């Protein structure tokens, strides 16, 4: 298919049947969708002020525990009250630090055409990150393994609606933790050319990751540090704690100009108050404390605030996702992010154990909450199951269907109101006794008029049954297998690849990163 034809068909036909000599799917082209909708704001001005006041009281009166000596010294230098490991800070200090954070910035990976911009209308989707287990229709649930990891990285590269490569889509547990980051980053940087994430799990891992991204981009140290090239995400240890390795990694990344997302993991009823406003207030306090630290230490470093506030099942204690409470907490945090002038990260999540109807409705709720909240970055947008304990390639394909639908929904052509769109003359031409299938207005537009699916089946029951009665997870399974069969890694200069491989080999010989094992 020519590039011109691809552009013409963008958002149009995306058939789910693989034909000889064609791609596994006819997907929408790479583009960054823009969210044109007004955000949903459940809180009035008094509600925003109440949560802000609650967060400021937490920071001033209760404090946040930082299990990191360097962070404690930075807070002391900033004039905050440090008692043992507990840090208290005043509103004036917090707000002054937030004012240093950039509202909008870009991250440029090794392929500049895959640059992403954060902080405006852009809506960016990333792959599932960090599950320890893998599930597909052939294997069932198994522990994460390297080939499964690579499958997800290939899907991440292949799908144009996935804009960045988050953390490990599944943990390859057969690789020793001391060197796992080296093998995983090598695979991510050679099998994708999109923006990559690195885990902040101690000095060695984050320093290795930054050096590998620098090498993969063919950059000097000055070029790497001059602009964001990668990012990390850190989580607080709710309630009221930040641990050593994540804060260590966040400080190192910020000092070299790389983006840091701070995302508390607050589950109402377990790690946060059972009320959603209380859970959000705690989440905001935990996030702002780390962002204030970063901005004092590295003024102007690119940062984001993240939300991962949901509730637990009070019968079992298990995390629940895609719930009404999760949706409202995401929307409320979006309001608070705008109040503080910070870009927002949210997630596409579910608690379902397999790619079934529950997985679909909970993920849909999560993704639309991300849209409604004004999120800029959506983590775990494709492939997540069992509350983050399973990654599934079938679920990845099914989620990409939803992401493409959201992307199409955001395109202004869908609600265009020009004369040709209102089409009064065509309505007159057809009249009360005709139909619109054959008129020129339809013929000129039918290939791009509507979204067409990659895995949904819109045929009637009889046609579907005659074709084997294949259900959605099986169609997604066939699609992901077809994608892997045709996958080609993005080009990389052989000299850069060799330098990257040499770095990995050297660091492995040196022992990689220390572990507790």
BATORMAR-23767 format. One record per residue (C-alpha): residue number from 1; residue in one letter; chain; x, y, z. Coordinates in steps of 0.001 Angstrom, whole numbers, always signed. Example, Ala and Ser with C-alpha at 12.3 -4.5 7.8 and 13.67 -1.06 7.14 Angstrom:
% BATORMAR-23767
pos,code,unit,xx,yy,zz
1,a,A,+12300,-4500,+7800
2,s,A,+13670,-1060,+7140
***
This chain:
% BATORMAR-23767
pos,code,unit,xx,yy,zz
1,x,A,+0,+0,+0
2,x,A,+1367,+3417,-912
3,x,A,+1879,+6052,+1747
4,x,A,-670,+8250,-14
5,x,A,-3265,+5516,+147
6,x,A,-2481,+4886,+3806
7,x,A,-3155,+8537,+4531
8,x,A,-6418,+8438,+2619
9,x,A,-7550,+5385,+4516
10,x,A,-6505,+6726,+7931
11,x,A,-9356,+6213,+10323
12,x,A,-11286,+4309,+7681
13,x,A,-11124,+642,+6802
14,x,A,-9149,-1346,+9360
15,x,A,-10240,-4852,+8450
16,x,A,-9558,-7709,+10847
17,x,A,-9115,-10433,+8238
18,x,A,-5567,-11025,+7092
19,x,A,-5287,-11421,+3318
20,x,A,-2407,-12858,+1350
21,x,A,+232,-10258,+638
22,x,A,-1179,-7721,+3116
23,x,A,-295,-6592,+6620
24,x,A,-1685,-8439,+9630
25,x,A,-3993,-5473,+10218
26,x,A,-4756,-2231,+8452
27,x,A,-4298,+105,+11397
28,x,A,-4530,+3846,+11754
29,x,A,-1257,+5683,+11083
30,x,A,+1071,+7078,+13732
31,x,A,-325,+10291,+15082
32,x,A,-686,+11983,+18442
33,x,A,-4395,+12407,+19238
34,x,A,-5541,+15684,+20743
35,x,A,-8228,+15834,+23390
36,x,A,-10684,+18533,+22315
37,x,A,-13254,+17872,+25036
38,x,A,-13756,+19892,+28176
39,x,A,-12634,+17815,+31154
40,x,A,-15206,+16325,+33485
41,x,A,-14975,+18178,+36800
42,x,A,-16995,+16620,+39630
43,x,A,-15553,+19098,+42142
44,x,A,-16719,+22661,+42427
45,x,A,-14209,+25402,+43357
46,x,A,-14895,+24732,+47024
47,x,A,-14126,+21030,+46557
48,x,A,-10808,+21765,+44864
49,x,A,-9932,+24140,+47691
50,x,A,-10929,+21560,+50312
51,x,A,-8669,+18862,+48838
52,x,A,-5836,+21372,+48461
53,x,A,-6217,+22426,+52090
54,x,A,-6293,+18802,+53175
55,x,A,-3107,+18032,+51250
56,x,A,-1358,+21098,+52662
57,x,A,-2352,+20106,+56206
58,x,A,-944,+16630,+55642
59,x,A,+2347,+18101,+54456
60,x,A,+2582,+20674,+57241
61,x,A,+1090,+18894,+60257
62,x,A,+1706,+15173,+59613
63,x,A,+4606,+15085,+57166
64,x,A,+5934,+12496,+54727
65,x,A,+8585,+9918,+55614
66,x,A,+11542,+9893,+53214
67,x,A,+13726,+6803,+53568
68,x,A,+16567,+8492,+51696
69,x,A,+19359,+10371,+53455
70,x,A,+20187,+12573,+50478
71,x,A,+16570,+13709,+50239
72,x,A,+16568,+14567,+53940
73,x,A,+19673,+16724,+53520
74,x,A,+18067,+18530,+50564
75,x,A,+14929,+19219,+52584
76,x,A,+17016,+20533,+55497
77,x,A,+18835,+22874,+53127
78,x,A,+15460,+24050,+51816
79,x,A,+14350,+24982,+55332
80,x,A,+11813,+22210,+55799
81,x,A,+11309,+20619,+59207
82,x,A,+13075,+17249,+59326
83,x,A,+12652,+15048,+62399
84,x,A,+14412,+11739,+61990
85,x,A,+12995,+10718,+58576
86,x,A,+9764,+12681,+58716
87,x,A,+9625,+15831,+56584
88,x,A,+7113,+18639,+57041
89,x,A,+6822,+21523,+54635
90,x,A,+4756,+24688,+54398
91,x,A,+2351,+25608,+51612
92,x,A,+4465,+28570,+50511
93,x,A,+7451,+26285,+49912
94,x,A,+5400,+23697,+48026
95,x,A,+3706,+26234,+45767
96,x,A,+7001,+28025,+45056
97,x,A,+8558,+24705,+43987
98,x,A,+5580,+23814,+41779
99,x,A,+5924,+27155,+40018
100,x,A,+9356,+26012,+38792
101,x,A,+7977,+22971,+36963
102,x,A,+7475,+23309,+33195
103,x,A,+3879,+23130,+31981
104,x,A,+4767,+21692,+28578
105,x,A,+7771,+19838,+27177
106,x,A,+8760,+17180,+24651
107,x,A,+10666,+13888,+24856
108,x,A,+12702,+12851,+21826
109,x,A,+13704,+9179,+21402
110,x,A,+16320,+7772,+19022
111,x,A,+13852,+8265,+16158
112,x,A,+12942,+11972,+16175
113,x,A,+9747,+11192,+14242
114,x,A,+8484,+9476,+17411
115,x,A,+8878,+12564,+19591
116,x,A,+6036,+13092,+22050
117,x,A,+4896,+16379,+23581
118,x,A,+3349,+16568,+27029
119,x,A,+1253,+19247,+28659
120,x,A,-1124,+20492,+25976
121,x,A,-4068,+18716,+24370
122,x,A,-1961,+15680,+23459
123,x,A,-3185,+12284,+24712
124,x,A,-428,+9664,+24849
125,x,A,-890,+5930,+25361
126,x,A,+1678,+3421,+26624
127,x,A,+1895,-350,+26964
128,x,A,+1230,-2445,+30059
129,x,A,+4115,-2306,+32528
130,x,A,+5463,-4518,+35322
131,x,A,+3224,-7614,+35631
132,x,A,+5147,-10654,+36894
133,x,A,+2932,-13069,+34930
134,x,A,+2087,-13728,+31288
135,x,A,-1180,-15124,+29885
136,x,A,-2200,-16118,+26395
137,x,A,-4694,-18603,+24993
138,x,A,-2009,-21192,+24279
139,x,A,+31,-21104,+27511
140,x,A,-2450,-19945,+30094
141,x,A,-949,-18100,+33079
142,x,A,+2814,-18529,+33465
143,x,A,+5633,-16542,+35060
144,x,A,+7089,-13805,+32897
145,x,A,+9821,-14850,+30462
146,x,A,+12119,-13007,+28071
147,x,A,+10487,-14137,+24844
148,x,A,+7130,-13019,+26247
149,x,A,+8725,-9679,+27144
150,x,A,+9969,-9354,+23566
151,x,A,+6524,-10150,+22191
152,x,A,+5079,-7199,+24055
153,x,A,+7883,-4899,+22953
154,x,A,+7188,-5887,+19346
155,x,A,+3481,-5153,+19816
156,x,A,+4432,-1818,+21397
157,x,A,+6473,-907,+18343
158,x,A,+3934,-2256,+15857
159,x,A,+817,-466,+17054
160,x,A,+713,+3182,+16043
161,x,A,-1750,+3981,+18834
162,x,A,+960,+3129,+21391
163,x,A,+3131,+6218,+21723
164,x,A,+5762,+5162,+24239
165,x,A,+7314,+2019,+25707
166,x,A,+6577,+1907,+29425
167,x,A,+8305,-340,+31940
168,x,A,+8771,-4062,+31411
169,x,A,+5482,-5248,+29839
170,x,A,+6108,-8486,+31704
171,x,A,+9012,-9280,+34027
172,x,A,+11393,-11845,+32483
173,x,A,+11956,-13590,+35782
174,x,A,+14464,-16116,+34416
175,x,A,+17005,-13270,+34014
176,x,A,+18840,-12492,+37261
177,x,A,+17745,-9159,+38791
178,x,A,+21323,-7871,+38769
179,x,A,+21404,-7809,+34956
180,x,A,+17722,-7920,+33995
181,x,A,+17644,-4195,+33345
182,x,A,+20514,-4504,+30848
183,x,A,+18838,-7194,+28742
184,x,A,+15441,-5519,+28925
185,x,A,+16712,-2072,+27955
186,x,A,+18725,-3579,+25102
187,x,A,+15578,-5258,+23766
188,x,A,+13508,-2089,+24195
189,x,A,+16055,+117,+22456
190,x,A,+16637,-2258,+19536
191,x,A,+13069,-3525,+18991
192,x,A,+11466,-76,+19322
193,x,A,+12344,+3463,+18339
194,x,A,+9773,+5057,+20648
195,x,A,+10318,+6899,+23938
196,x,A,+11323,+4428,+26654
197,x,A,+10868,+4247,+30399
198,x,A,+13503,+3132,+32907
199,x,A,+12881,+1930,+36454
200,x,A,+14279,+3995,+39314
201,x,A,+15532,+1060,+41355
202,x,A,+18883,+2228,+42637
203,x,A,+21870,+4126,+41291
204,x,A,+23306,+1446,+39028
205,x,A,+20105,+623,+37182
206,x,A,+19106,+4205,+36431
207,x,A,+22638,+5244,+35482
208,x,A,+22930,+2224,+33173
209,x,A,+19576,+3051,+31599
210,x,A,+20493,+6672,+30925
211,x,A,+23779,+5640,+29371
212,x,A,+22065,+3084,+27145
213,x,A,+19495,+5627,+25932
214,x,A,+22332,+8072,+25246
215,x,A,+24230,+5465,+23212
216,x,A,+21112,+4349,+21304
217,x,A,+20421,+7942,+20305
218,x,A,+23977,+8528,+19127
219,x,A,+24180,+11452,+21538
220,x,A,+26971,+13166,+23380
221,x,A,+26549,+13621,+27118
222,x,A,+25771,+17301,+26561
223,x,A,+23131,+16478,+23939
224,x,A,+21520,+13895,+26200
225,x,A,+21296,+16258,+29159
226,x,A,+20112,+19218,+27081
227,x,A,+16589,+17843,+26536
228,x,A,+14386,+14979,+27739
229,x,A,+15134,+11677,+25976
230,x,A,+13449,+9188,+28337
231,x,A,+11448,+9078,+31550
232,x,A,+10895,+7255,+34809
233,x,A,+7906,+6776,+37058
234,x,A,+8206,+6534,+40833
235,x,A,+5576,+5441,+43323
236,x,A,+5187,+6445,+46930
237,x,A,+4771,+3732,+49544
238,x,A,+1338,+4717,+50741
239,x,A,+521,+5866,+53258
240,x,A,+2960,+8746,+53742
241,x,A,+6296,+7268,+52606
242,x,A,+8849,+7523,+49797
243,x,A,+11535,+4831,+49636
244,x,A,+15245,+5115,+48946
245,x,A,+15776,+3663,+45447
246,x,A,+12947,+5480,+43699
247,x,A,+13819,+8880,+45157
248,x,A,+17473,+8210,+44342
249,x,A,+16606,+7427,+40732
250,x,A,+14254,+10398,+40422
251,x,A,+16954,+12825,+41608
252,x,A,+19512,+11366,+39207
253,x,A,+17125,+11539,+36263
254,x,A,+16078,+15123,+37023
255,x,A,+19684,+16298,+37341
256,x,A,+20276,+15132,+33772
257,x,A,+17131,+16771,+32449
258,x,A,+15010,+13627,+32092
259,x,A,+11310,+13406,+32951
260,x,A,+10048,+12051,+36275
261,x,A,+6440,+11029,+36947
262,x,A,+5425,+10822,+40613
263,x,A,+2474,+8451,+41065
264,x,A,+1228,+7518,+44530
265,x,A,-537,+4146,+44675
266,x,A,-3421,+4893,+47024
267,x,A,-6161,+2280,+47445
268,x,A,-9121,+3697,+49340
269,x,A,-10008,+1538,+52310
270,x,A,-6537,-23,+52572
271,x,A,-3634,+2390,+51987
272,x,A,-5773,+5536,+52049
273,x,A,-9013,+6751,+53655
274,x,A,-12132,+4933,+52513
275,x,A,-13552,+8233,+51214
276,x,A,-12388,+9130,+47706
277,x,A,-11742,+12792,+48570
278,x,A,-9554,+11660,+51477
279,x,A,-7715,+9184,+49235
280,x,A,-7136,+11870,+46611
281,x,A,-5918,+14376,+49236
282,x,A,-3398,+11824,+50540
283,x,A,-2276,+11015,+46995
284,x,A,-1808,+14703,+46203
285,x,A,+253,+15268,+49352
286,x,A,+2533,+12311,+48651
287,x,A,+3064,+13377,+45038
288,x,A,+3679,+17054,+45760
289,x,A,+6255,+16273,+48431
290,x,A,+8455,+14438,+45902
291,x,A,+7852,+16986,+43144
292,x,A,+8852,+19791,+45533
293,x,A,+12056,+17886,+46355
294,x,A,+12900,+17464,+42669
295,x,A,+12191,+21107,+41833
296,x,A,+14298,+22391,+44726
297,x,A,+17195,+20168,+43689
298,x,A,+16793,+20592,+39894
299,x,A,+14734,+23691,+39128
300,x,A,+12752,+23351,+35911
301,x,A,+13186,+19592,+35574
302,x,A,+10290,+18026,+33615
303,x,A,+7841,+16359,+36009
304,x,A,+4304,+15000,+35990
305,x,A,+1832,+14151,+38702
306,x,A,+290,+10697,+38454
307,x,A,-2935,+9238,+39755
308,x,A,-3444,+5616,+40696
309,x,A,-6202,+6084,+43244
310,x,A,-8798,+3337,+43324
311,x,A,-10580,+1250,+45933
312,x,A,-10352,-2254,+47299
313,x,A,-12996,-4951,+47382
314,x,A,-13995,-4690,+51029
315,x,A,-15012,-8377,+51028
316,x,A,-11602,-9706,+49984
317,x,A,-9164,-6786,+50216
318,x,A,-8261,-7213,+46535
319,x,A,-7632,-4057,+44472
320,x,A,-10518,-3033,+42216
321,x,A,-10076,-1028,+39015
322,x,A,-12349,+569,+36468
323,x,A,-14897,+1203,+39216
324,x,A,-17090,+4304,+39500
325,x,A,-14867,+5403,+42385
326,x,A,-11728,+4926,+40273
327,x,A,-13240,+7062,+37524
328,x,A,-14195,+9878,+39868
329,x,A,-10829,+9801,+41642
330,x,A,-9096,+10137,+38260
331,x,A,-11315,+13065,+37275
332,x,A,-10793,+14735,+40661
333,x,A,-7026,+14350,+40388
334,x,A,-7219,+15914,+36940
335,x,A,-8808,+18967,+38510
336,x,A,-6064,+19127,+41102
337,x,A,-3340,+18741,+38455
338,x,A,-4758,+21731,+36593
339,x,A,-4978,+23658,+39880
340,x,A,-1236,+23075,+40400
341,x,A,-303,+23555,+36736
342,x,A,+1138,+20052,+36345
343,x,A,+717,+17564,+33483
344,x,A,-1244,+14453,+34473
345,x,A,-591,+10723,+34144
346,x,A,-3350,+8132,+34625
347,x,A,-3805,+4464,+33665
348,x,A,-5853,+1908,+31739
349,x,A,-6618,-791,+34286
350,x,A,-8914,-3664,+35208
351,x,A,-9202,-6401,+37828
352,x,A,-10352,-9124,+35405
353,x,A,-8277,-12295,+35182
354,x,A,-8704,-13039,+31458
355,x,A,-9667,-10935,+28401
356,x,A,-13411,-11243,+28982
357,x,A,-16349,-8854,+29202
358,x,A,-15303,-7689,+32666
359,x,A,-11856,-6824,+31317
360,x,A,-13442,-4818,+28518
361,x,A,-15841,-2761,+30604
362,x,A,-13381,-2034,+33393
363,x,A,-10646,-1036,+30939
364,x,A,-13097,+1079,+28968
365,x,A,-14110,+2853,+32184
366,x,A,-10448,+3474,+33023
367,x,A,-9557,+4763,+29566
368,x,A,-12539,+7073,+29335
369,x,A,-11778,+8365,+32833
370,x,A,-8306,+9225,+31499
371,x,A,-9899,+11135,+28622
372,x,A,-12401,+12886,+30872
373,x,A,-9752,+13868,+33414
374,x,A,-7601,+15658,+30838
375,x,A,-4751,+13167,+31236
376,x,A,-1686,+13700,+29083
377,x,A,-69,+10285,+29560
378,x,A,-1968,+7011,+29994
379,x,A,+103,+4163,+31429
380,x,A,-939,+502,+31074
381,x,A,-3241,+1435,+28183
382,x,A,-2900,-1970,+26498
383,x,A,-2432,-5475,+27875
384,x,A,-3228,-5213,+31618
385,x,A,-5083,-7952,+33560
386,x,A,-5585,-9134,+37181
387,x,A,-4943,-5757,+38756
388,x,A,-1517,-5560,+37134
389,x,A,-373,-9110,+37896
390,x,A,-882,-10434,+34337
391,x,A,+66,-9117,+30913
392,x,A,-1794,-10616,+27954
393,x,A,-1065,-10141,+24229
394,x,A,-4715,-10843,+23370
395,x,A,-5777,-8137,+25805
396,x,A,-3143,-5857,+24250
397,x,A,-4765,-6207,+20821
398,x,A,-8266,-5745,+22241
399,x,A,-7179,-2617,+24107
400,x,A,-5583,-1180,+20985
401,x,A,-9014,-1444,+19381
402,x,A,-10342,+828,+22134
403,x,A,-7383,+3197,+21806
404,x,A,-7937,+3539,+18072
405,x,A,-11614,+4241,+18708
406,x,A,-10695,+6971,+21195
407,x,A,-8205,+8367,+18702
408,x,A,-10857,+8409,+15982
409,x,A,-13363,+9964,+18376
410,x,A,-10912,+12826,+18949
411,x,A,-10510,+13679,+15256
412,x,A,-12307,+16929,+14322
413,x,A,-13527,+15392,+11048
414,x,A,-16026,+13369,+13091
415,x,A,-17912,+16519,+14119
416,x,A,-17128,+18782,+11138
417,x,A,-20019,+21092,+10184
418,x,A,-19095,+22538,+6777
419,x,A,-21611,+22606,+3920
420,x,A,-20319,+19301,+2565
421,x,A,-20755,+17757,+6011
422,x,A,-24309,+19035,+6529
423,x,A,-24990,+17730,+2991
424,x,A,-28361,+19407,+2404
425,x,A,-28038,+19036,-1387
426,x,A,-27362,+15321,-1057
427,x,A,-30375,+14911,+1250
428,x,A,-32485,+16674,-1405
429,x,A,-31024,+14431,-4137
430,x,A,-31984,+11243,-2286
431,x,A,-35371,+12434,-1142
432,x,A,-37882,+10364,+845
433,x,A,-37815,+7302,-1440
434,x,A,-34077,+6767,-2025
435,x,A,-30993,+5725,-66
436,x,A,-27509,+7111,+394
437,x,A,-25385,+4073,-544
438,x,A,-24974,+4946,-4199
439,x,A,-24880,+8757,-4261
440,x,A,-21615,+10477,-5171
441,x,A,-21359,+12128,-1751
442,x,A,-21134,+8664,-171
443,x,A,-18916,+7209,-2897
444,x,A,-16386,+10000,-2379
445,x,A,-16171,+9364,+1362
446,x,A,-17093,+5804,+2234
447,x,A,-13535,+4526,+2700
448,x,A,-12751,+7102,+5389
449,x,A,-16186,+8068,+6707
450,x,A,-16255,+5711,+9687
451,x,A,-13915,+3875,+11981
452,x,A,-13493,+217,+11019
453,x,A,-12159,-2346,+13467
454,x,A,-9027,-4424,+13823
455,x,A,-10574,-7113,+16020
456,x,A,-14291,-6358,+16444
457,x,A,-16626,-8343,+14149
458,x,A,-19607,-6369,+12891
459,x,A,-21219,-9064,+10758
460,x,A,-24608,-10520,+11676
461,x,A,-24893,-13697,+13701
462,x,A,-25400,-16014,+10731
463,x,A,-22355,-14732,+8845
464,x,A,-20240,-14888,+12016
465,x,A,-21438,-18423,+12773
466,x,A,-20768,-19661,+9243
467,x,A,-17222,-18300,+9492
468,x,A,-16472,-20398,+12569
469,x,A,-18141,-18434,+15385
470,x,A,-14755,-17068,+16487
471,x,A,-15014,-15000,+19665
472,x,A,-13087,-11820,+20349
473,x,A,-10138,-13214,+22388
474,x,A,-9483,-15835,+19692
475,x,A,-9567,-13160,+16963
476,x,A,-7137,-11111,+19056
477,x,A,-4912,-14169,+19483
478,x,A,-4768,-14723,+15723
479,x,A,-4022,-11037,+15204
480,x,A,-1130,-10891,+17658
481,x,A,+396,-14052,+16167
482,x,A,+126,-12573,+12672
483,x,A,+1764,-9348,+13864
484,x,A,+4689,-11244,+15365
485,x,A,+5109,-13217,+12139
486,x,A,+5575,-10061,+10079
487,x,A,+7359,-7887,+12656
488,x,A,+10510,-6096,+11556
489,x,A,+12621,-4192,+14052
490,x,A,+13166,-494,+13329
491,x,A,+16548,+274,+11762
492,x,A,+19541,+1045,+13967
493,x,A,+23027,+2027,+12893
494,x,A,+25186,-1133,+13200
495,x,A,+27934,+794,+14970
496,x,A,+25470,+2091,+17571
497,x,A,+24023,-1370,+18086
498,x,A,+27518,-2756,+18590
499,x,A,+28365,-14,+21092
500,x,A,+25147,-744,+22956
501,x,A,+25895,-4484,+23025
502,x,A,+29445,-3810,+24234
503,x,A,+28118,-1663,+27070
504,x,A,+25720,-4420,+28141
505,x,A,+28490,-7037,+28023
506,x,A,+30849,-4840,+30065
507,x,A,+28266,-4080,+32742
508,x,A,+27345,-7755,+33000
509,x,A,+31013,-8616,+33452
510,x,A,+31163,-6024,+36231
511,x,A,+28236,-7697,+37981
512,x,A,+25419,-5368,+36975
513,x,A,+23441,-3902,+39861
514,x,A,+23581,-5111,+43465
515,x,A,+20634,-7146,+44715
516,x,A,+19389,-8434,+48031
517,x,A,+19788,-12026,+46924
***
